[in-house]
Amino acid sequence: MTAAATTEDMRALGVRLAARLRGGDLVILSGPLGAGKTTLVQGIAEGLKVRGPITSPTFVIARVHPSLVDGPPLVHVDAYRLGGDLEVDDLDLDASLEESVTVVEWGEGLVEGLSDERLEIHITRSGGDDDEARSVTLRGVGPRWADTPSDPV
């Protein structure tokens, strides 16, 4: 587990994580409202050098951000409003999974079936509601992520 004391720290963590990501990777983000999931994705997008802006896709559900440097595109999904497996299937995420980095906010319990290998990231608030401090824990699933420490620093 690592701490991200500010939103800038959370973005910087995303940039560092992006250096480890490649096409075909599935990243599942979980945590309460306001935990910093979208902020982390902004850092991942910056590190991947994809076209932005990166905003919460809550009402759009999914956005594709093409690479600006011949890298993998970023597929940014918000599963908060999805009601179950059928609605996940309707998004056809598996169609672009092999060539994209797919990051799913609120995906826990919904998208694990997309890949036997995935990086699960859980974000919690470390302080009170007015405190920006967050704790971030990584859990790698499958051979691709076997050497992933729970502390992403």
Secondary structure as UniProt FT lines:
FT   STRAND          2..4
FT   HELIX           7..18
FT   TURN            19..20
FT   TURN            23..24
FT   STRAND          26..30
FT   TURN            33..34
FT   HELIX           37..48
FT   TURN            58..60
FT   STRAND          62..65
FT   STRAND          74..78
FT   TURN            80..81
FT   HELIX           85..90
FT   TURN            91..92
FT   HELIX           93..96
FT   TURN            97..99
FT   STRAND          101..105
FT   TURN            108..110
FT   HELIX           112..114
FT   STRAND          118..125
FT   TURN            129..130
FT   STRAND          134..141
FT   HELIX           143..145
FT   TURN            146..147
//
